[in-house]
């Protein structure tokens, strides 16, 4: 019971920092620190950073094998992606730099 | 650090006559800290003082703030435009009308408090964000007369107000702190 309460507290306090480097809405690259994913499964646009491995990505994100390797927020289930908008869900994607490994990230449904 | 030591030494060496002139001008240099949509950085200010009563002086000033920084504004997921600038980012200019109340001299120093209102512009060029700012100023400092017609001042002030910005930001709070030091000259 105590552990559950602590876990609930942790989940309740967890948050993602949307920024110019990861997660901000965008239509073009100049609205981001590096690049904007404005087409495909990134509703309303998604600022991200190019990467080769997870180490290239901010805390709370992973490097997925898409668009040559981009960072995306990691998640455990769909509710963990609602901060990006209702069109985002938690999907399994290939991890860039770790062939055969998949990682759960927030991505357009 | 050595600059502060030199300044402290000059203040300590100031003679005991601590009267302020009826009219004076001054120049100050210091650091202003901002954040979010309040510019911060190196600040240069010019002052004009005019005695209103036995204890109060009008203190009008014009200042410019030169900060650095890169683009730090973005569209949040709800479509709102959010800016998260650092303490020493942005540029600004401001005109302030204030009243300086001089307190009794304490040895070589004459402390004072200052309150005023300022109108200025804040600019974050990398984000192409500009705002018109109305702010209240409050702070205090100490003035030490070094020779006839020349004094050194050190002061600090808090600034709080509101700014109207473009880019759908609208009205945003302004909050900053400035620490300045400079010289003042008597005009009469």
Interface residues (C-beta under 8 A of the other chain):
Chain A: X18 X19 X20 X23 X24 X25 X26 X31 X32 X33 X44 X47 X83 X84 X85
Chain B: X71 X72 X73 X74 X75 X76 X77 X79 X84
